[in-house]
Amino acid sequence: MPDTSDKKKTALLWFREDLRIADNAALSAASEYDAVVPVFIRTSGTKLRSNGAARDWWLHKSLEGLSRSLDELGAPLVLATGDPYVVLGDLAGKCDAGTILWNRRYGGAAAEFDEDLADRLTDDGFAVETFPGALLHDPGAIQTGSGKFYKVFTPFWKAVESVLELPDPISKPGKLSSPSSKPASEKLSDWNLLPSRPDWAGGLRETWTPGETGAHERLKTFLDGGISGYASGRDRPDGENTSRLSPHLAMGEITPAQIFRALDGASGKGSGSNEDQAVFRKEIGWREFGYHLLVHSPGIDAANFDDRFDDFPWKDATGDLHAWQKGMTGYPIVDAGMRELWQTGWMHNRVRMIVASFLTKHLLIHWKEGEEWFWDTLVDADAASNPSNWQWVAGSGADAAPYFRIFNPIIQGEKFDPGGIYVRKYVPEIAALPDKYIHHPWDAPEKVLVDADVTLGETYPEPIIDHKEARDRALSAFETIKDA
């Protein structure tokens, strides 16, 4: 039984998806204690979903930054592996901590796990305190006029905005103190989060700066120029009108409130028009909507939101799936997106919709196959956004695009990458083709292909399926369930 006679004596601070020092409510509360033991647990022995490989790479880098920041504050980060219930109880005993603090997670298995854990630790005599911070709103507090949860984004976001009041910013603590008996920490290098043989992370290192500092540098860069023209340019993968803040948000290195405060304070050249800012806020709102759905439909990561799709005739097409994963479908905009994902751990949002539509509608492969691939390869893999976005494209989700909305990858490429800049970057084997054929090389005359050193079926694949044939097949498949 822990000694709780003086609850201000020592506190355990459990970091999870909140790897930051500023605007951290749990850390601020912990700083009021005489001593603090910050801990990050690599969870094992539970049913919680493990990180994908790309997210593990990011986690390593982010923990390095967090550890440096905590060292400077005077309370070194303790790394531990195991079931959090066992680890937290053991650490609390070693440092005589009576209180355990953490920031909340919302929806799905993680939230359910946390609620059960808090009950068990409380039964053991610990004081457990939890705090908000990952979202702009409490997902359980926003309801329709009839007291139900929102299933359509636009009225949801209007409801959030109508009551939204940003909390005051929380400054980072000036100093923390460690207890006299400091528990030992595992070594981050022993966790083997970084790839070695082979080292596939070169593109990630070149593209990203994980950590709290990197998050705020990225936000500043975006507000200094990238947001200008965002409303019209965000769909163009050949430009720079995306914030690229999603992996920082997913790891909690920056909060939505910090981003909104920065938007409110942005002014001058490069800070974007009112429309640019409003559209960007909606993109943050879409992330909030994903958590709203996850809270009210916890099984959305594994089950169809629209249960008609339980009977959809998905295909088991391993060869097609592998071609899609490798970016070898023969459709340049699809292949460029899948290769960008593999090289950088990220993909432009418009292209995410294109490749997801291609997998679920051209190839009739279950959205869960795509969701699992994205979970393993995305640095911004997120428990709410990942499944809700996949279901949205597949047609089985809330406020979903109609199933019969089937992206034409040729038209999508010509519209959003008209000069082929994006395709040429990630599909260099067809880079010498003229713009006229860059999105459908199979239509190029033989001489054009020869001049561009392209041999279809050898240097670049033929399309794995004809677009019209795929569209007709998908619509026929949907006919089998649409009246169910």
C-alpha positions as CSV (number, residue, x, y, z in Angstrom):
1,M,0.0,0.0,0.0
2,P,1.5,3.4,-1.0
3,D,2.2,6.1,1.5
4,T,-0.4,8.8,0.7
5,S,0.0,10.8,4.0
6,D,1.6,13.6,1.9
7,K,0.3,13.4,-1.6
8,K,2.5,16.3,-2.7
9,K,5.6,14.3,-1.9
10,T,6.3,12.4,-5.1
11,A,4.2,11.9,-8.3
12,L,4.6,9.6,-11.2
13,L,4.0,11.3,-14.5
14,W,3.1,8.9,-17.3
15,F,3.9,10.2,-20.8
16,R,2.1,8.6,-23.8
17,E,1.0,10.4,-26.9
18,D,1.8,13.8,-25.3
19,L,5.6,14.1,-25.8
20,R,6.0,17.8,-25.1
21,I,6.9,20.1,-22.2
22,A,4.7,23.1,-23.0
23,D,0.9,23.1,-22.9
24,N,1.0,19.8,-20.9
25,A,-1.6,19.8,-18.2
26,A,-0.4,16.7,-16.5
27,L,3.2,17.9,-16.4
28,S,2.1,21.3,-15.0
29,A,0.2,19.5,-12.2
30,A,3.2,17.2,-11.5
31,S,5.4,20.3,-11.1
32,E,3.5,21.2,-8.0
33,Y,4.8,18.1,-6.2
34,D,8.0,17.9,-4.3
35,A,9.4,15.3,-6.7
36,V,8.4,14.0,-10.1
37,V,9.3,10.8,-11.8
38,P,8.4,11.0,-15.5
39,V,8.0,7.7,-17.2
40,F,7.4,6.4,-20.7
41,I,6.3,2.8,-21.0
42,R,6.7,0.6,-24.0
43,T,3.5,-1.3,-23.5
44,S,3.6,-5.1,-23.7
45,G,1.4,-7.9,-22.4
46,T,-1.9,-6.0,-23.3
47,K,-4.3,-6.0,-26.2
48,L,-3.4,-2.5,-27.2
49,R,-2.3,-2.1,-30.8
50,S,1.4,-1.9,-31.3
51,N,3.1,1.0,-33.2
52,G,3.9,0.5,-36.8
53,A,7.6,0.6,-37.9
54,A,7.5,4.2,-39.1
55,R,5.8,5.4,-36.0
56,D,8.4,3.5,-33.9
57,W,11.2,5.4,-35.8
58,W,9.5,8.7,-34.9
59,L,9.0,7.6,-31.3
60,H,12.7,7.0,-30.9
61,K,13.6,10.5,-32.1
62,S,10.8,12.2,-30.1
63,L,11.8,10.4,-26.9
64,E,15.3,11.6,-27.4
65,G,14.1,15.2,-27.5
66,L,11.7,14.8,-24.6
67,S,14.5,13.2,-22.5
68,R,16.8,16.2,-23.1
69,S,14.1,18.6,-22.1
70,L,13.3,16.7,-18.9
71,D,17.0,16.5,-18.1
72,E,17.2,20.2,-18.3
73,L,14.3,20.6,-16.0
74,G,15.9,18.3,-13.4
75,A,13.7,15.1,-13.7
76,P,15.2,12.5,-16.0
77,L,12.8,10.4,-18.1
78,V,12.5,6.7,-17.0
79,L,11.9,4.2,-19.8
80,A,10.3,0.9,-18.9
81,T,8.7,-2.0,-20.7
82,G,5.7,-4.1,-19.7
83,D,2.0,-3.9,-18.6
84,P,1.4,-0.3,-17.4
85,Y,-0.4,-1.6,-14.4
86,V,2.6,-3.6,-13.3
87,V,5.2,-1.0,-14.3
88,L,3.5,1.9,-12.6
89,G,2.8,0.0,-9.4
90,D,6.4,-1.1,-9.3
91,L,7.9,2.3,-10.0
92,A,5.6,4.0,-7.5
93,G,6.8,1.6,-4.8
94,K,10.4,2.2,-5.6
95,C,10.1,6.0,-5.3
96,D,7.4,6.1,-2.7
97,A,4.9,7.9,-5.0
98,G,1.3,8.2,-4.0
99,T,0.0,9.9,-7.1
100,I,0.0,8.9,-10.7
101,L,-0.8,11.5,-13.4
102,W,-1.4,11.3,-17.2
103,N,-3.1,13.1,-20.0
104,R,-6.2,11.4,-21.4
105,R,-6.6,9.4,-24.5
106,Y,-10.0,9.3,-26.2
107,G,-12.0,6.5,-27.7
108,G,-11.3,2.9,-28.7
109,A,-9.2,0.3,-26.8
110,A,-6.7,2.9,-25.4
111,A,-9.4,4.9,-23.6
112,E,-11.1,1.7,-22.3
113,F,-7.7,0.5,-21.1
114,D,-7.0,3.7,-19.3
115,E,-10.3,3.7,-17.5
116,D,-9.8,0.2,-16.3
117,L,-6.2,1.0,-15.3
118,A,-7.3,4.0,-13.3
119,D,-9.8,1.9,-11.4
120,R,-7.3,-0.8,-10.6
121,L,-4.7,1.7,-9.4
122,T,-7.2,3.6,-7.3
123,D,-8.3,0.3,-5.7
124,D,-4.6,-0.2,-4.9
125,G,-4.6,3.0,-2.9
126,F,-3.0,5.4,-5.5
127,A,-4.4,8.8,-6.3
128,V,-4.9,8.9,-10.1
129,E,-5.3,12.3,-11.8
130,T,-6.0,12.7,-15.5
131,F,-6.1,15.8,-17.7
132,P,-7.3,16.9,-21.2
133,G,-5.1,18.3,-23.9
134,A,-5.0,16.1,-27.0
135,L,-8.1,17.7,-28.6
136,L,-9.9,21.0,-28.8
137,H,-13.1,19.5,-27.4
138,D,-14.4,16.7,-25.2
139,P,-15.7,14.1,-27.7
140,G,-18.4,13.0,-25.4
141,A,-19.8,16.5,-24.8
142,I,-20.8,17.4,-28.3
143,Q,-24.3,16.2,-29.1
144,T,-27.0,16.8,-31.7
145,G,-30.2,18.6,-30.7
146,S,-31.7,15.1,-30.0
147,G,-28.9,14.1,-27.8
148,K,-27.1,11.8,-30.2
149,F,-23.6,11.9,-31.6
150,Y,-22.9,13.5,-34.9
151,K,-22.4,11.4,-38.0
152,V,-21.9,14.2,-40.5
153,F,-18.9,16.5,-40.3
154,T,-20.3,19.9,-41.2
155,P,-22.9,20.2,-38.4
156,F,-20.4,18.6,-36.0
157,W,-17.8,21.3,-36.7
158,K,-20.3,24.1,-36.5
159,A,-21.4,22.8,-33.1
160,V,-17.8,22.6,-31.9
161,E,-17.0,26.1,-33.2
162,S,-20.1,27.5,-31.6
163,V,-18.9,26.5,-28.1
164,L,-15.1,26.5,-28.6
165,E,-13.1,28.4,-26.1
166,L,-9.4,27.9,-26.2
167,P,-7.9,27.2,-22.8
168,D,-5.1,29.5,-21.6
169,P,-1.7,28.3,-22.6
170,I,0.2,26.3,-20.1
171,S,3.9,27.3,-19.8
172,K,6.5,24.7,-19.3
173,P,7.7,24.3,-15.7
174,G,10.8,26.2,-14.7
175,K,12.2,23.3,-12.7
176,L,11.4,19.8,-11.5
177,S,12.9,17.8,-8.7
178,S,13.7,14.1,-8.6
179,P,13.1,11.9,-5.5
180,S,16.1,10.7,-3.5
181,S,15.5,7.2,-4.6
182,K,15.5,7.3,-8.5
183,P,14.3,4.2,-10.3
184,A,16.5,2.8,-13.0
185,S,15.7,3.4,-16.6
186,E,16.0,1.1,-19.6
187,K,18.1,2.3,-22.5
188,L,16.3,3.7,-25.5
189,S,18.8,2.1,-27.8
190,D,17.9,-1.4,-26.4
191,W,14.3,-0.9,-27.7
192,N,15.5,-1.3,-31.3
193,L,13.0,1.2,-32.6
194,L,15.4,2.3,-35.4
195,P,15.8,0.1,-38.5
196,S,19.3,-1.2,-39.1
197,R,19.4,-4.1,-41.6
198,P,18.1,-2.8,-43.9
199,D,18.1,0.9,-42.8
200,W,15.0,2.0,-44.7
201,A,14.7,5.3,-42.8
202,G,16.9,7.5,-44.9
203,G,14.0,9.3,-46.5
204,L,12.4,9.8,-43.1
205,R,15.5,11.4,-41.7
206,E,15.7,13.8,-44.7
207,T,12.1,14.7,-44.5
208,W,11.3,15.1,-40.8
209,T,12.5,16.7,-37.5
210,P,10.6,14.8,-34.8
211,G,10.1,16.3,-31.4
212,E,8.5,19.3,-29.8
213,T,11.0,21.8,-31.3
214,G,10.6,20.3,-34.7
215,A,6.8,20.7,-34.4
216,H,6.9,24.4,-33.6
217,E,9.5,25.0,-36.3
218,R,7.2,23.2,-38.8
219,L,4.2,25.3,-37.6
220,K,6.2,28.6,-38.0
221,T,7.3,27.6,-41.5
222,F,3.7,26.9,-42.5
223,L,2.4,30.1,-41.1
224,D,5.2,32.1,-42.7
225,G,4.2,31.1,-46.2
226,G,2.7,27.6,-46.7
227,I,-0.8,28.7,-45.5
228,S,-1.0,31.4,-48.1
229,G,-3.2,29.9,-50.8
230,Y,-4.0,26.8,-48.7
231,A,-7.7,26.9,-49.5
232,S,-7.0,26.3,-53.2
233,G,-3.6,24.7,-53.1
234,R,-4.0,22.0,-50.4
235,D,-5.2,19.5,-53.0
236,R,-2.0,19.9,-55.1
237,P,0.7,17.4,-54.3
238,D,3.1,19.3,-56.6
239,G,3.1,22.3,-54.2
240,E,3.9,23.2,-50.6
241,N,0.5,24.1,-49.3
242,T,0.3,21.4,-46.6
243,S,1.2,21.9,-42.9
244,R,2.8,18.5,-42.4
245,L,1.9,18.8,-38.8
246,S,0.0,15.5,-38.6
247,P,2.8,13.4,-37.2
248,H,3.6,16.0,-34.6
249,L,-0.1,16.0,-33.6
250,A,-0.2,12.2,-33.6
251,M,2.7,12.0,-31.1
252,G,1.4,14.9,-29.0
253,E,4.5,17.1,-29.7
254,I,2.1,20.0,-30.3
255,T,-1.6,20.5,-29.4
256,P,-4.5,21.7,-31.6
257,A,-5.0,24.5,-29.1
258,Q,-1.4,25.7,-29.7
259,I,-2.0,25.6,-33.5
260,F,-5.2,27.6,-33.2
261,R,-3.6,30.2,-30.9
262,A,-0.8,30.5,-33.5
263,L,-3.4,31.0,-36.2
264,D,-5.2,33.7,-34.2
265,G,-1.8,35.5,-33.8
266,A,-0.7,35.1,-37.4
267,S,-0.7,38.3,-39.4
268,G,1.1,39.9,-42.3
269,K,2.4,38.6,-45.5
270,G,2.4,34.9,-45.9
271,S,-0.1,34.2,-43.1
272,G,-2.9,33.4,-45.4
273,S,-6.4,34.8,-46.1
274,N,-9.4,34.4,-43.8
275,E,-10.5,31.6,-46.2
276,D,-7.1,29.9,-46.0
277,Q,-7.2,29.9,-42.2
278,A,-10.8,28.8,-42.1
279,V,-10.2,25.8,-44.4
280,F,-7.1,24.8,-42.4
281,R,-9.1,25.0,-39.1
282,K,-11.6,22.6,-40.7
283,E,-8.8,20.1,-41.4
284,I,-7.9,20.2,-37.7
285,G,-11.7,19.8,-37.2
286,W,-11.7,16.7,-39.3
287,R,-9.2,15.1,-36.9
288,E,-11.5,16.1,-34.0
289,F,-14.4,14.4,-35.9
290,G,-12.4,11.2,-36.1
291,Y,-12.1,11.1,-32.3
292,H,-15.8,12.0,-31.9
293,L,-16.6,8.9,-34.0
294,L,-14.1,6.7,-32.2
295,V,-15.6,7.6,-28.8
296,H,-19.1,6.8,-29.9
297,S,-18.2,3.9,-32.2
298,P,-15.2,2.3,-30.5
299,G,-15.1,-0.6,-33.0
300,I,-14.7,1.6,-36.0
301,D,-11.0,0.5,-36.3
302,A,-12.1,-3.1,-37.1
303,A,-15.8,-3.0,-38.1
304,N,-17.7,-1.3,-40.8
305,F,-19.6,1.8,-39.5
306,D,-22.2,1.0,-42.2
307,D,-22.9,-2.7,-41.6
308,R,-24.2,-3.2,-45.1
309,F,-20.5,-3.5,-46.0
310,D,-20.2,-6.6,-43.9
311,D,-21.6,-8.5,-46.9
312,F,-19.6,-6.6,-49.6
313,P,-17.9,-9.0,-52.0
314,W,-14.3,-8.0,-51.3
315,K,-11.6,-9.8,-53.2
316,D,-8.7,-11.7,-51.8
317,A,-6.1,-10.5,-54.4
318,T,-2.6,-10.8,-52.8
319,G,-0.8,-10.0,-56.1
320,D,-2.8,-6.8,-56.6
321,L,-2.3,-5.8,-53.0
322,H,1.4,-6.2,-53.3
323,A,1.5,-4.2,-56.5
324,W,-0.4,-1.4,-54.7
325,Q,1.9,-1.5,-51.7
326,K,5.0,-1.3,-53.9
327,G,3.7,1.5,-56.1
328,M,3.7,-0.8,-59.2
329,T,0.0,-0.6,-60.3
330,G,0.8,1.1,-63.7
331,Y,-1.2,4.2,-62.7
332,P,1.4,6.9,-62.1
333,I,-0.4,9.1,-59.5
334,V,-1.2,6.0,-57.5
335,D,2.3,4.7,-57.7
336,A,3.8,8.1,-56.8
337,G,1.7,8.2,-53.7
338,M,2.6,4.7,-52.5
339,R,6.3,5.4,-53.1
340,E,6.2,8.7,-51.3
341,L,4.7,6.8,-48.4
342,W,7.5,4.2,-48.4
343,Q,10.2,6.8,-48.8
344,T,9.0,9.5,-46.4
345,G,6.5,7.8,-44.1
346,W,3.8,10.3,-45.3
347,M,1.6,11.0,-48.2
348,H,-0.2,14.0,-49.5
349,N,-3.9,14.0,-48.4
350,R,-5.4,14.2,-51.9
351,V,-3.2,11.3,-53.0
352,R,-4.2,9.3,-49.9
353,M,-7.8,9.5,-51.2
354,I,-6.8,8.5,-54.6
355,V,-4.8,5.4,-53.5
356,A,-7.4,4.4,-51.0
357,S,-10.2,4.6,-53.7
358,F,-8.0,2.6,-56.0
359,L,-7.5,-0.2,-53.5
360,T,-11.1,-0.4,-52.4
361,K,-12.9,0.2,-55.6
362,H,-10.5,-0.6,-58.5
363,L,-9.1,-3.6,-56.8
364,L,-12.0,-4.4,-54.5
365,I,-9.6,-5.1,-51.6
366,H,-11.0,-4.6,-48.1
367,W,-10.2,-1.2,-46.6
368,K,-8.7,-3.0,-43.5
369,E,-5.8,-4.2,-45.7
370,G,-5.1,-0.6,-46.6
371,E,-5.5,0.7,-43.1
372,E,-3.1,-1.9,-41.8
373,W,-0.5,-0.9,-44.4
374,F,-0.9,2.8,-43.6
375,W,-0.6,1.9,-39.8
376,D,2.8,0.3,-40.4
377,T,4.2,2.9,-42.8
378,L,2.8,6.3,-41.8
379,V,4.7,8.4,-39.3
380,D,1.3,10.1,-38.5
381,A,-0.6,6.8,-38.0
382,D,-3.5,7.7,-35.7
383,A,-6.0,5.5,-33.9
384,A,-9.0,7.6,-34.9
385,S,-8.0,9.2,-38.3
386,N,-6.5,6.1,-39.8
387,P,-9.7,3.9,-39.7
388,S,-12.2,6.7,-40.1
389,N,-10.5,8.1,-43.2
390,W,-10.2,4.6,-44.8
391,Q,-13.9,3.9,-44.1
392,W,-14.8,7.4,-45.5
393,V,-13.2,6.6,-48.8
394,A,-14.4,3.0,-49.0
395,G,-18.0,4.2,-48.5
396,S,-18.6,2.3,-45.2
397,G,-17.9,5.1,-42.8
398,A,-19.7,8.1,-41.3
399,D,-20.4,11.0,-43.6
400,A,-18.7,8.8,-46.2
401,A,-18.1,9.6,-49.9
402,P,-20.8,7.6,-51.8
403,Y,-19.4,4.2,-52.9
404,F,-20.2,5.1,-56.5
405,R,-17.8,8.0,-56.2
406,I,-14.9,6.2,-57.8
407,F,-11.8,8.4,-58.5
408,N,-10.4,8.2,-62.0
409,P,-6.7,8.1,-61.3
410,I,-5.9,9.6,-64.7
411,I,-8.2,12.6,-64.3
412,Q,-7.1,13.1,-60.7
413,G,-3.5,13.2,-61.8
414,E,-4.1,15.6,-64.6
415,K,-6.2,17.9,-62.4
416,F,-4.0,18.0,-59.3
417,D,-0.5,17.3,-60.8
418,P,-1.0,18.8,-64.2
419,G,2.8,19.3,-64.9
420,G,3.6,15.8,-63.6
421,I,6.0,17.3,-61.0
422,Y,4.9,15.0,-58.2
423,V,4.8,11.9,-60.4
424,R,8.3,12.6,-61.9
425,K,9.7,12.9,-58.4
426,Y,8.5,9.5,-57.2
427,V,8.2,7.6,-60.4
428,P,11.5,8.6,-62.1
429,E,11.4,5.8,-64.7
430,I,8.8,7.7,-66.6
431,A,10.1,11.2,-65.9
432,A,11.1,11.8,-69.6
433,L,7.6,11.4,-70.9
434,P,5.9,14.6,-72.0
435,D,3.2,16.1,-69.8
436,K,0.5,14.9,-72.2
437,Y,1.2,11.2,-71.3
438,I,2.7,11.4,-67.9
439,H,-0.5,10.2,-66.2
440,H,-1.4,7.6,-68.8
441,P,1.8,6.3,-70.4
442,W,0.0,3.4,-72.1
443,D,-1.5,5.9,-74.5
444,A,1.8,7.3,-75.6
445,P,2.9,6.5,-79.2
446,E,5.7,4.0,-79.5
447,K,8.2,6.6,-80.6
448,V,7.4,8.8,-77.6
449,L,7.9,5.8,-75.3
450,V,11.2,4.9,-77.0
451,D,12.4,8.6,-76.8
452,A,11.6,8.5,-73.1
453,D,13.4,5.2,-72.6
454,V,10.1,3.6,-71.3
455,T,9.2,0.0,-72.0
456,L,5.8,-0.8,-70.6
457,G,5.8,-4.1,-68.8
458,E,9.5,-3.9,-68.3
459,T,10.8,-0.5,-67.1
460,Y,7.3,0.4,-65.8
461,P,4.3,-1.8,-65.4
462,E,1.2,-1.9,-67.6
463,P,-2.0,-1.0,-65.7
464,I,-3.0,-3.9,-63.5
465,I,-6.6,-3.3,-64.4
466,D,-8.5,-1.1,-66.9
467,H,-10.2,1.9,-65.3
468,K,-13.5,1.4,-67.0
469,E,-13.6,-2.3,-66.3
470,A,-12.7,-1.6,-62.7
471,R,-15.4,1.0,-62.3
472,D,-18.1,-1.2,-63.8
473,R,-17.0,-4.1,-61.6
474,A,-17.1,-1.9,-58.5
475,L,-20.6,-0.6,-59.2
476,S,-21.8,-4.1,-59.8
477,A,-20.4,-5.2,-56.4
478,F,-22.1,-2.3,-54.7
479,E,-25.5,-3.3,-56.3
480,T,-25.3,-6.5,-54.1
481,I,-25.6,-4.5,-50.9
482,K,-27.0,-1.1,-51.5
483,D,-30.6,-2.0,-50.6
484,A,-29.6,-4.1,-47.7
